[in-house]
């Protein structure tokens, strides 16, 4: 198994959970689960749901409260293949009933609007379903429907003995202050770039990083969407994006300097820049509203290789980050979770190590495909505002090619929808 010494595969335990008394008064509480999932985001909760559906007991530990994770603002674009995979696992009922189905996007440059109908080209589409809604669905299914164990608000999470056949996760209970130790067969590290899983990585881990040198001002506006599709504005002042989140709320992005202060962007300046950067002849003006959120995201990507270290399997942002340039982050997290959940379930119920053995390579194939697309798309979005007339000229040439070359349009649609990476 890649990253897991073969000796660690012997004597694995299946679904039983054993709670043993502490050997001495005042010593840490100890318990055992086949799998401990660290982090209750889309990746961790999907892994937990897949395991519960297979009859495998697991524990999810999360540093934040349930209320927090169900309200935390995050991206909302889900690719069709990911929705179908959620459906196959009984996890998409609310999503398909409530999500918006998107079939087109619109590029705005040179003062004109250019509609790109990717569904017409491919027969595929996107779904827009804010991540907090998906997390709400997943945690309800895991904890309330499938009876999965979850601990919210835990403190000082640590991972232990990952290169042994008795790994463990320890944490402090937020109410009692008691230290808990949970022994397991596997740890699924789904707790992002600053979590305990990343802290536990050995020196042999290779982390590749790319910084774009720019920022995006992420805005949430209490305003109805101004278009029936996603808008991408390429302007000498910088990129602007428009993405519907609900009938009453719209996500906007404005390119800005890396590390910029959101306080430098008062209401009037924000809407003035959005009007300029998203202007297109013949299109109605933007519907303005109160700004609910303003934060600057510095655009960067990273990849951890491999994604397996002993009995620790990374998933989601703990393993990789792709800047919101291409709206791929949640889709990559879900892909990891499907592969990891299925692989763990097969091993723990049937002794089949095939999925776990190929986990890292299978995930990284899609990860690097999406990284490359993000880098390519960044040039499309930001070339016209680079201050370099050569880059601006080549960027406009690429944009025009999307609307004059069927081959270029088909290639872009494949990457935009994530269908090429599945082959």
GIZIBEL-V516996 format. One record per backbone hydrogen bond with DSSP energy under -1.0 kcal/mol. CO is the residue of the C=O (numbers start at 1). NH is the residue of the N-H. Records with the same first field share a line. If there is no record, write none. Layout:
CO: NH ; NH
//
This chain:
1: 4
3: 310
5: 8
6: 9
24: 27
29: 181
31: 183
34: 185 ; 186
35: 59
36: 188
37: 61
38: 190
41: 45
42: 46
43: 47
44: 48
45: 49
46: 50
47: 51
48: 52
49: 53
50: 54
51: 56
52: 55
59: 37
60: 151
61: 39
62: 154
64: 153
65: 69
66: 70
68: 71 ; 72
75: 131
76: 129
78: 127
79: 83
80: 84
81: 85
82: 86
83: 87
84: 88
86: 91
87: 90
92: 96
93: 97
94: 98
95: 99
100: 128
102: 126
103: 119
105: 116
106: 232
107: 114
108: 234
109: 112
111: 281
112: 109
114: 107
116: 105 ; 118
117: 121
118: 122
119: 123
126: 102
127: 78
128: 100
130: 133 ; 134
131: 135
132: 136
133: 137
134: 138
135: 139
136: 140
137: 141
138: 142
139: 143
140: 144 ; 145
141: 146
142: 148
149: 60
151: 62
155: 172
158: 170
160: 168
161: 164
162: 311
167: 184
168: 160
169: 182
170: 158
171: 180
172: 155
173: 177
178: 173
179: 29
180: 171
181: 31
182: 169
183: 33
186: 36
187: 313
188: 38 ; 190
189: 315
195: 199
196: 200
198: 201
202: 205
206: 305
208: 303
210: 301
214: 299
215: 256
216: 297
217: 254
218: 295
219: 252
220: 292 ; 293
221: 223 ; 250
230: 106
231: 242
232: 108
233: 240
235: 238
239: 255
240: 233
241: 253
242: 231
243: 251
249: 245 ; 246
250: 221
251: 243
252: 219
253: 241
254: 217
256: 215
257: 260
261: 264
262: 265
266: 270
267: 271
268: 272
269: 273
270: 274
271: 275
272: 276
273: 277
274: 278
280: 283
290: 222
293: 220
295: 218
297: 216
299: 212
301: 210
302: 321
303: 208
305: 206
307: 314
309: 312
311: 187
312: 309
313: 189
315: 318
316: 319 ; 320
319: 304
321: 302
323: 326
328: 332
329: 333
330: 334
331: 335
332: 336
333: 337
334: 338
335: 339
336: 340
337: 341
338: 342
339: 343
340: 344
341: 345
342: 346
343: 347
344: 348
345: 349
346: 350 ; 352
347: 351
353: 357
354: 358
358: 362
359: 363
360: 364
361: 365
363: 367
364: 368
365: 369
366: 370
367: 371
368: 372
369: 373
370: 374
371: 375
372: 376
373: 377
374: 378
375: 379
376: 380
377: 381
378: 382
379: 383
383: 386
388: 392
389: 393
390: 394
391: 395
392: 396
393: 397
394: 398
395: 399
396: 400
397: 401
398: 402
400: 403
401: 404 ; 405
405: 409
406: 410
407: 411
408: 412
409: 413
410: 414
411: 415
412: 416
413: 417
414: 419
420: 423
//
